[in-house]
Amino acid sequence: MKQKIFSIILNIIIVLLFSCFGCADVILTPWGLVINSYASITCKRSVVVTLVYYPNNNEDIGTPREMIISEKQDFSDGKWLRYYDSYMYNNKADFTLSPGDGIKTVYAKCRSADMKESRIFSDTILYKAPVGIVINDYASESYSCNISLRISTEGIVDSIGNFTEVIVSENSSFQNVTWLAYTKPFDLNFKVNESYGEKYVYAKFREASLQESKIYSDSILLKIPVKNNLNEFMVYPNPYYPMKGHTQIYFYGLTEYTEIKIYDLVGNLIKKLYPIDSMNGISIWDTKNESGENVASGIYIFSVNNDKYNGKLWNSPPNQQFIYGKIAVIR
């Protein structure tokens, strides 16, 4: 009993060490079958299946040596593959989903050297064929301006013929962009503008006769990673002109604990602000005072303080920074 308890504790310690310090070769996953690391949707028929075999009270085949994968539960179209032993019997394999949009169920099982077969494991994923262009496999947001585009005509139903070229841009007018050769679906590394917000990427195709398709697009929300300092702090717009369509003043590059105070030139506190979106390090001033009234035209002083402890526990924390500046409001 003591030996079994020691073994369990040792395994927990190993998992915790891998979790804390990281290991590219180890994937912490629940027992069973997982498609594309828990993804719920994909625009690619080529997926990665991870199978982690575990025995239970009714079954223990020993060490797996082969595995078989199929969308058919009887595995009639499957082929036994080598099961590569690694930590916790973790095994990966490439698999191609059947064509056609819809929820795909993938089955897998493994067997030992003496041909003892395991029970059947399964997982599902929604396959949706890309219509022209898909960003980051249907992801809704990204913290990096470097994204991956899936360029494909597979889901296009109004095809004008056989496309031979494609053009991709953040600008729907495609100015100063070069046409690329297109023979089959492919992935394209692309960098969007680094400013925060919703990003649109456009694509259109053309055939050898130079007849062009309609424009296809996809979008993704570019979010700013949480900052641990104020080195990238900025204010926009400044000056603030409501007559030019300005409605709010944005403070970017804030840390989670930032506090902003806005004063008039006499030193009266006008407004106190905190990040409304700590994940993206953003705070917004609607140019109103604490009473909800619009401030008058003039120069205002702001102070930015990222003191995590608000001066209560430490006099000068190592990460504490102060920034002072001026904002012009012109109504």
N, C-alpha and C positions, 0 to 999 in steps of 0.2 A: 504493500500500500504506500509506504514512504517513497519507494522508487517511482511509482506512478505519479504521485503528487509532485515529486521533484521534476519529472519529465514534463508535466503540464506547465509548471512554473517556468522551466527553461524555454519552452516553446513560446510562452507569452513574452518573455524577455527578448527573445530573438525578433519577434514580430515588432515589438516596440522599438527596438534598436533600428530596424530597417525603416520604420515609419518616421523616426526622428531624424536619422542621418541620411536617408534616401538611398535607393539602390535601383538603378535603371533596369536591372534584370528581374526584379521582383515586382509582381503585381498582386496587391492585396485584394482578393476577390472572394465572394461567397462561394461555397461549394456548388458545383454544377456547371451549367453552360451560360456563357455571357457573350453577346454579340457587340462588337465595336465598343467595348468598355462602357456598357450601360446606355449607349445611345438609344434614343427612342425612334429616330428617323434618320434616313440617309438618302443621298442622291446618287449613290454609287452602288452598282450591283456587286462589286467586289468588296467583301467585308472580312473582318478578322474574328474568328471564333476562338474563344478561350474555354477549355474544358478542364475542370479540376475534379478529379475523381476522389470520392471518399467512400469508404465502406460503411455499412450500417448493420443493425442487428440481424438482418435477414440475408445480407450479402457481403462477401469479402473475397474478391477474385485475386487478391494479392497485388503484385506490382503490374500495372498496365504496360503492355508492350505495343499495342496498336489501337487506333481509334478510327471510327467511320462517321461521316457527316452526310446528311441528306435533308432535303425538304420533305421526303417521304418517310413516314414512320416505319415502313417495312425495309427501308434502306435498299430497295431494289436497284436504284441507280447509283449507289454509293460505292466507294472503293476504300479498302482498309489502308490506313496510313500509319507510318511509324509514330509511336507516342513517345515523345522525348521527355525523359525523366528530368525533373528539376525540383526546386523547392516546393514542397506540398503537392507534388505531382501536377504542377501547373503546366499546361500544354496549349500552344497556339497553333492555328492552322488558317490558311486563306481559304475562302469559300466564295463562290459566285452564286448570287441569288437568281432565281428565275425571272424572266422579263415580265413586265406589266406592273402597274402601280398596285399597291395594296399592302396589307400586313403579311409578312412572311414569317412562317414558323420553321425554325431549323432544329433538327434532332441530331443527337450524337450519342454514341456509346463507345466503350472501350473493351478490350479483352486482354487476357494475360497470355503468357507463352504457352500454357497448356490449354488455350482456347476457351477459358471460362469467360463468359461475357457479362458485362455490367448491366444494370438497368438502363433505361433510356432517359437522357436528359434533354431539355428543350429550352428555347428562348425565342422571343419574337422581336421584330423590328419593322417599322413602316418604311417601305421603299416608295419614293416619289420621284419619278424621272425628271431630271432638270429640263426646264423649258428655256433654252438659250443660255442662261447663266444662273449659277447658285454660289452664294458666298459662304465659305466655312461650313459646308455641309448642312445648310439651313439653320446655322446658329443665329440667334437674335442679337447678340452683343459680342464685343471683343475689346480687350484691353491693349491690343497692339494694332498699329496702323498697317502692319504686314499681314495680309490675308491671303487665303487660297480660293481661287475661282475654279468652279467646274464649268467648263465650256462644252455644251452639248446640244445637238438638235434632236435628241431622242424623244423629248416630250413635245416637240413642235408638230402641230397637226395641220398647219396651213403652209406646209413647205412648198416652195416654188420650184424645187428641183434639187439637184445635187450640189450642195454648197462646197466651195473650194477655198474660201477665205473667211476670216472673221476679224472684226475690229472691236477693241475694248477700250473704254475710257470712263472717267468720272464725269465727263461732259457729254451730254446727249448730242451735241453737234459734232463730236469726234474731231475737233480741230487739232492739227499737228500730231495725229496718231497714225501709225503705220498698220496696214493690213497684215494679218498673220495667216500662214497656210493652215487650212483645216481639212483633215481627211477623216478624223474620227474624234470622239469625245476625249478631252485631255484636261489636265489640271494646270493652272497658271498662277504663279506667285505674283502678287500685285500689291502695291503700296498706295493706300489712300491718303488724302490730305490729313495732316496730323491734328487739325483742330477738332475739338470735342463736338460730338453730336451725331445725327443720323447721316450715314454715308450711302450714296447711291452709286452703283456701277452699272454701266450700260454696255450692251453688245448687239451687234447685228452681223448678219452673214450675207455673202453674195456668191453667186455661181459663176462659172467661167464666162458667161455672156455679160457679166457685170450687173445683172439684175439683182437688186438688193432686197433682203427681207425687212420686215418691220423691226423696230428696236425693242429689245428685251432688257429687263433690268432686275436687280435685286438690291436689297438694302441691309445695312447692319448698323447697330448703334455703337459708335466708338466711345468707350468709357475711359476716363483717366484713372490710372492705378492710384491707390491710396499713397499719399506722400508721407515721408517721415521727417521732412524739413520744409522750409519755405523758400528754397532756392529757385523755384520756378513760379513764384507768386506773381500775379499780374491782375490789373483792373481794366475792365472794358465795359462800355465805352467811357472814355475820359478825354475831353469834356463830354458831358451828358447833355444832348440836345433833343428834347421832346419833339421839336419842330422837324427834326430829321427822322422821326420814327422811333427814337429810343424810348423804351418803356421801363427798363430796369438796368441796374448796374451790377455786373457780375464780378465776383472775386474768385479767381482760379488759383489752383496749386496749393490749396490749404491742407493742413493735416487734420486728423480726426478731432483733435482737441483745440483747434484754433478759436480764438475769440477776437472779434473785430469791434472796435468802438469808433464811432463817428462823432466829431465835435464841430461846433462852429468856431469862428476865429476868436471869440471871447473865451472859449474853453468850456462852454456848456455842452453836456453830453446830449447828443441828438438821437442816437440809435445804437443799440447793441445787437450784434449779429453773431450767429454760429453757423457752421456748415449745415445746409439743409440736405445735402447729399454727401455724407462722409466718405462713401466709397469713391466718389469722383472728386472730392476736395473742392466743392463749390458752395459759395454763399451768394445770396442775391439781396440787393437793397432796392426797394421800390421807391426810393427818394422820399419816404415819409418819415416823420418823427415818431417818438414813442406814443404820441396821441393819435396817430393815424392821419395826420395832416401833411400835405405836400410841403416840403421845405422850399424856402425862397431861393431865387437865383443867388449865386455867390460861391465863395471858396470854402470848402470843408476839409478838415483834417481827419485822417483815419489812422488808427494804430492797430497793428495786427500782432497778436501774441499767441504763440503755440505752446505756452507753458502747460504741460500735461497735468501738473499738480495744482495749477492756479495759485501757486505761492503758499499753499497750506501745509505741504509736507517738506518742501525743499525751498531754500532761498534762491538757488540758481541751478535748476536741473541741467544736465549736459546737453539736452536737445532743445533748450529754450532759445527762441529767437524773437526779436522785436523788429517790426518794420513800420515806418512812418511815411506818410505821403499826403498828397493833396488831391482833391476831386473838385472839378468845376461843374456846377449845375447852371445851365443857361436856359431859362424858360422863355 
